[in-house]
Amino acid sequence: MRVIWDRSKDLANQKRHALSFEEARALLVSGVDYLEIFDEEHSEDEDRFISIGPIARGIVLVVWTDRDENTVRIISARFATKREAALYREYKGRMK
């Protein structure tokens, strides 16, 4: 899978959340089982998805959209809140 993003949004995201899109990309390409949620509230113009799962520095939340069958575009990324991390752990517990 190819993962792309806007460079200026990445720089703004790094300043705001101390997380680069390159680092967040690891969640989408790692092959680990992560929680994926369709973001109905923000999908008026394009289908958006929220993925919550682990990377090297912790549990992250990544918002992304499909560009084509093999390409996704990261919209934003940040470390998951306690509630979001708990949601991911609950999901993982159900998958065992």
TIRO-2110 file (N, C-alpha, C; in Angstrom, 1 decimal):
// TIRO-2110
0.8, -1.2, 0.0, N, 1, A
0.0, 0.0, 0.0, CA, 1, A
0.9, 1.2, 0.0, C, 1, A
0.5, 2.2, -0.8, N, 2, A
1.2, 3.5, -0.9, CA, 2, A
0.5, 4.5, 0.1, C, 2, A
1.2, 5.2, 0.9, N, 3, A
0.7, 6.2, 1.8, CA, 3, A
1.2, 7.5, 1.5, C, 3, A
0.3, 8.5, 1.2, N, 4, A
0.8, 9.9, 0.9, CA, 4, A
0.2, 10.9, 1.9, C, 4, A
0.7, 12.1, 1.8, N, 5, A
0.2, 13.2, 2.6, CA, 5, A
0.7, 14.5, 2.1, C, 5, A
0.0, 15.6, 2.6, N, 6, A
0.4, 16.9, 2.3, CA, 6, A
1.5, 17.3, 3.2, C, 6, A
2.6, 17.8, 2.7, N, 7, A
3.8, 18.1, 3.5, CA, 7, A
3.5, 19.2, 4.5, C, 7, A
2.8, 20.3, 4.1, N, 8, A
2.5, 21.4, 5.0, CA, 8, A
1.6, 20.9, 6.1, C, 8, A
0.6, 20.0, 5.8, N, 9, A
-0.2, 19.5, 6.9, CA, 9, A
0.6, 18.6, 7.9, C, 9, A
1.6, 17.9, 7.3, N, 10, A
2.4, 17.1, 8.2, CA, 10, A
3.2, 18.0, 9.1, C, 10, A
3.8, 19.0, 8.6, N, 11, A
4.6, 19.9, 9.5, CA, 11, A
3.7, 20.5, 10.6, C, 11, A
2.5, 21.0, 10.2, N, 12, A
1.5, 21.5, 11.2, CA, 12, A
1.1, 20.4, 12.2, C, 12, A
0.9, 19.2, 11.8, N, 13, A
0.6, 18.1, 12.6, CA, 13, A
1.7, 17.8, 13.6, C, 13, A
2.9, 17.9, 13.1, N, 14, A
4.1, 17.7, 14.0, CA, 14, A
4.2, 18.7, 15.1, C, 14, A
3.9, 19.9, 14.8, N, 15, A
3.9, 21.0, 15.8, CA, 15, A
2.8, 20.8, 16.8, C, 15, A
1.6, 20.5, 16.3, N, 16, A
0.4, 20.4, 17.2, CA, 16, A
0.4, 19.1, 18.0, C, 16, A
0.8, 18.0, 17.4, N, 17, A
0.7, 16.7, 18.1, CA, 17, A
2.0, 15.9, 18.4, C, 17, A
3.1, 16.5, 18.0, N, 18, A
4.4, 15.9, 18.1, CA, 18, A
4.4, 14.5, 17.5, C, 18, A
3.8, 14.3, 16.4, N, 19, A
3.7, 13.1, 15.6, CA, 19, A
3.8, 13.4, 14.1, C, 19, A
4.7, 12.8, 13.4, N, 20, A
4.8, 13.0, 12.0, CA, 20, A
3.9, 12.0, 11.3, C, 20, A
3.5, 12.3, 10.1, N, 21, A
2.7, 11.4, 9.2, CA, 21, A
3.6, 10.2, 8.9, C, 21, A
4.9, 10.4, 8.7, N, 22, A
5.8, 9.3, 8.4, CA, 22, A
5.7, 8.3, 9.6, C, 22, A
5.8, 8.7, 10.8, N, 23, A
5.7, 7.8, 11.9, CA, 23, A
4.3, 7.2, 12.0, C, 23, A
3.3, 8.0, 11.8, N, 24, A
1.9, 7.4, 11.8, CA, 24, A
1.6, 6.4, 10.7, C, 24, A
2.3, 6.6, 9.6, N, 25, A
2.2, 5.7, 8.5, CA, 25, A
2.5, 4.2, 8.9, C, 25, A
3.4, 4.1, 9.9, N, 26, A
3.7, 2.7, 10.4, CA, 26, A
2.5, 1.9, 10.8, C, 26, A
1.5, 2.6, 11.3, N, 27, A
0.3, 1.8, 11.7, CA, 27, A
-0.4, 1.2, 10.5, C, 27, A
-0.5, 2.0, 9.4, N, 28, A
-1.2, 1.5, 8.3, CA, 28, A
-0.5, 0.4, 7.5, C, 28, A
0.8, 0.4, 7.5, N, 29, A
1.6, -0.5, 6.7, CA, 29, A
2.2, -1.7, 7.5, C, 29, A
2.1, -1.7, 8.8, N, 30, A
2.8, -2.6, 9.7, CA, 30, A
2.2, -4.0, 9.6, C, 30, A
1.0, -4.2, 9.2, N, 31, A
0.4, -5.5, 9.2, CA, 31, A
-0.2, -5.9, 10.6, C, 31, A
-0.1, -5.0, 11.6, N, 32, A
-0.7, -5.3, 12.9, CA, 32, A
-2.2, -5.1, 12.7, C, 32, A
-3.0, -5.8, 13.5, N, 33, A
-4.4, -5.6, 13.5, CA, 33, A
-4.8, -4.4, 14.3, C, 33, A
-5.4, -3.4, 13.6, N, 34, A
-5.8, -2.1, 14.3, CA, 34, A
-7.3, -2.0, 14.1, C, 34, A
-7.8, -1.1, 15.0, N, 35, A
-9.3, -0.8, 14.9, CA, 35, A
-9.5, 0.2, 13.8, C, 35, A
-10.4, -0.1, 12.9, N, 36, A
-10.8, 0.8, 11.8, CA, 36, A
-12.2, 1.2, 11.9, C, 36, A
-12.5, 2.5, 11.9, N, 37, A
-13.9, 3.0, 12.0, CA, 37, A
-14.2, 3.9, 10.9, C, 37, A
-15.3, 3.8, 10.2, N, 38, A
-15.8, 4.7, 9.2, CA, 38, A
-16.2, 6.0, 9.9, C, 38, A
-15.6, 7.1, 9.4, N, 39, A
-15.9, 8.4, 10.0, CA, 39, A
-17.1, 9.1, 9.3, C, 39, A
-18.3, 8.6, 9.6, N, 40, A
-19.5, 9.1, 8.9, CA, 40, A
-19.7, 10.6, 9.0, C, 40, A
-19.4, 11.1, 10.2, N, 41, A
-19.6, 12.6, 10.5, CA, 41, A
-18.7, 13.5, 9.6, C, 41, A
-17.6, 13.0, 9.1, N, 42, A
-16.7, 13.8, 8.3, CA, 42, A
-16.5, 13.3, 6.9, C, 42, A
-17.4, 12.5, 6.4, N, 43, A
-17.3, 11.9, 5.1, CA, 43, A
-18.2, 12.5, 4.0, C, 43, A
-18.6, 13.8, 4.1, N, 44, A
-19.4, 14.4, 3.1, CA, 44, A
-18.8, 14.4, 1.8, C, 44, A
-17.6, 14.9, 1.7, N, 45, A
-16.9, 15.0, 0.4, CA, 45, A
-16.1, 13.8, 0.0, C, 45, A
-15.6, 13.0, 0.9, N, 46, A
-14.8, 11.8, 0.7, CA, 46, A
-15.0, 10.9, 1.9, C, 46, A
-14.9, 9.6, 1.6, N, 47, A
-15.0, 8.6, 2.7, CA, 47, A
-13.7, 8.7, 3.5, C, 47, A
-13.9, 8.9, 4.8, N, 48, A
-12.8, 9.0, 5.8, CA, 48, A
-12.9, 7.9, 6.8, C, 48, A
-11.7, 7.5, 7.2, N, 49, A
-11.6, 6.4, 8.2, CA, 49, A
-10.7, 6.8, 9.3, C, 49, A
-11.0, 6.2, 10.5, N, 50, A
-10.2, 6.5, 11.7, CA, 50, A
-9.6, 5.1, 12.0, C, 50, A
-8.3, 5.1, 12.2, N, 51, A
-7.6, 3.8, 12.6, CA, 51, A
-6.9, 4.1, 13.9, C, 51, A
-7.1, 3.2, 14.9, N, 52, A
-6.5, 3.3, 16.2, CA, 52, A
-5.6, 2.0, 16.4, C, 52, A
-4.4, 2.2, 16.8, N, 53, A
-3.5, 1.0, 17.0, CA, 53, A
-2.1, 1.5, 17.4, C, 53, A
-1.2, 0.4, 17.5, N, 54, A
0.1, 0.7, 18.1, CA, 54, A
1.1, 1.0, 17.0, C, 54, A
2.0, 1.9, 17.4, N, 55, A
3.3, 2.2, 16.7, CA, 55, A
4.4, 2.1, 17.8, C, 55, A
5.6, 2.4, 17.4, N, 56, A
6.7, 2.2, 18.4, CA, 56, A
6.5, 3.1, 19.6, C, 56, A
6.0, 4.3, 19.5, N, 57, A
5.9, 5.2, 20.6, CA, 57, A
4.6, 5.1, 21.4, C, 57, A
3.7, 4.3, 21.0, N, 58, A
2.4, 4.2, 21.7, CA, 58, A
1.2, 3.9, 20.8, C, 58, A
0.0, 4.2, 21.3, N, 59, A
-1.2, 4.0, 20.6, CA, 59, A
-1.6, 5.3, 19.9, C, 59, A
-1.8, 5.2, 18.6, N, 60, A
-2.1, 6.4, 17.8, CA, 60, A
-3.5, 6.3, 17.2, C, 60, A
-4.0, 7.5, 16.8, N, 61, A
-5.2, 7.6, 16.0, CA, 61, A
-4.8, 8.3, 14.7, C, 61, A
-5.2, 7.7, 13.6, N, 62, A
-4.8, 8.2, 12.3, CA, 62, A
-6.1, 8.3, 11.5, C, 62, A
-6.3, 9.5, 10.9, N, 63, A
-7.5, 9.8, 10.0, CA, 63, A
-6.9, 9.7, 8.6, C, 63, A
-7.6, 9.0, 7.7, N, 64, A
-7.1, 8.8, 6.4, CA, 64, A
-8.3, 8.6, 5.4, C, 64, A
-8.0, 8.7, 4.1, N, 65, A
-9.0, 8.5, 3.1, CA, 65, A
-8.3, 7.7, 1.9, C, 65, A
-9.1, 7.0, 1.2, N, 66, A
-8.6, 6.2, 0.0, CA, 66, A
-8.4, 7.2, -1.1, C, 66, A
-7.3, 7.1, -1.8, N, 67, A
-7.1, 7.8, -3.1, CA, 67, A
-7.4, 6.9, -4.3, C, 67, A
-7.0, 5.6, -4.2, N, 68, A
-7.4, 4.6, -5.2, CA, 68, A
-7.2, 3.3, -4.5, C, 68, A
-7.2, 2.2, -5.2, N, 69, A
-7.1, 0.8, -4.6, CA, 69, A
-5.8, 0.6, -3.9, C, 69, A
-4.8, 1.3, -4.2, N, 70, A
-3.5, 1.0, -3.6, CA, 70, A
-2.9, 2.2, -2.9, C, 70, A
-3.6, 3.3, -2.8, N, 71, A
-3.1, 4.5, -2.2, CA, 71, A
-4.1, 5.1, -1.1, C, 71, A
-3.5, 5.4, 0.0, N, 72, A
-4.3, 6.2, 1.0, CA, 72, A
-3.6, 7.5, 1.3, C, 72, A
-4.4, 8.5, 1.7, N, 73, A
-3.8, 9.8, 2.1, CA, 73, A
-4.1, 10.1, 3.6, C, 73, A
-3.1, 10.3, 4.3, N, 74, A
-3.2, 10.7, 5.8, CA, 74, A
-3.7, 12.1, 5.9, C, 74, A
-4.8, 12.3, 6.7, N, 75, A
-5.3, 13.6, 6.9, CA, 75, A
-4.8, 14.2, 8.2, C, 75, A
-4.8, 13.4, 9.2, N, 76, A
-4.3, 13.8, 10.5, CA, 76, A
-3.9, 12.6, 11.3, C, 76, A
-3.1, 12.9, 12.4, N, 77, A
-2.6, 11.8, 13.2, CA, 77, A
-2.2, 12.4, 14.6, C, 77, A
-2.5, 11.6, 15.6, N, 78, A
-2.2, 12.1, 17.0, CA, 78, A
-2.1, 10.9, 17.9, C, 78, A
-1.6, 11.0, 19.1, N, 79, A
-1.6, 10.0, 20.1, CA, 79, A
-3.1, 9.8, 20.6, C, 79, A
-3.5, 8.6, 20.7, N, 80, A
-4.9, 8.3, 21.2, CA, 80, A
-5.1, 8.8, 22.6, C, 80, A
-6.3, 9.2, 22.9, N, 81, A
-6.7, 9.6, 24.3, CA, 81, A
-6.8, 8.3, 25.1, C, 81, A
-6.9, 8.4, 26.4, N, 82, A
-7.1, 7.2, 27.2, CA, 82, A
-8.4, 6.4, 26.8, C, 82, A
-9.4, 7.1, 26.5, N, 83, A
-10.7, 6.5, 26.0, CA, 83, A
-10.5, 5.8, 24.7, C, 83, A
-9.8, 6.4, 23.8, N, 84, A
-9.5, 5.8, 22.5, CA, 84, A
-8.6, 4.6, 22.6, C, 84, A
-7.6, 4.7, 23.4, N, 85, A
-6.7, 3.5, 23.7, CA, 85, A
-7.4, 2.4, 24.3, C, 85, A
-8.4, 2.7, 25.2, N, 86, A
-9.2, 1.7, 25.8, CA, 86, A
-10.1, 1.0, 24.8, C, 86, A
-10.6, 1.8, 23.9, N, 87, A
-11.4, 1.2, 22.8, CA, 87, A
-10.6, 0.3, 21.9, C, 87, A
-9.4, 0.6, 21.6, N, 88, A
-8.5, -0.3, 20.9, CA, 88, A
-8.2, -1.6, 21.7, C, 88, A
-7.9, -1.4, 23.0, N, 89, A
-7.6, -2.6, 23.8, CA, 89, A
-8.9, -3.5, 23.9, C, 89, A
-10.0, -2.9, 24.0, N, 90, A
-11.3, -3.7, 24.0, CA, 90, A
-11.5, -4.5, 22.7, C, 90, A
-11.2, -3.8, 21.6, N, 91, A
-11.2, -4.4, 20.2, CA, 91, A
-10.3, -5.6, 20.1, C, 91, A
-9.0, -5.4, 20.6, N, 92, A
-8.0, -6.4, 20.6, CA, 92, A
-8.5, -7.6, 21.4, C, 92, A
-9.1, -7.3, 22.6, N, 93, A
-9.5, -8.4, 23.5, CA, 93, A
-10.6, -9.3, 22.8, C, 93, A
-11.5, -8.7, 22.0, N, 94, A
-12.5, -9.4, 21.3, CA, 94, A
-12.0, -10.2, 20.1, C, 94, A
-10.8, -9.8, 19.6, N, 95, A
-10.2, -10.5, 18.5, CA, 95, A
-9.4, -11.8, 18.9, C, 95, A
-9.2, -12.0, 20.2, N, 96, A
-8.4, -13.2, 20.6, CA, 96, A
-9.3, -14.4, 20.6, C, 96, A
END
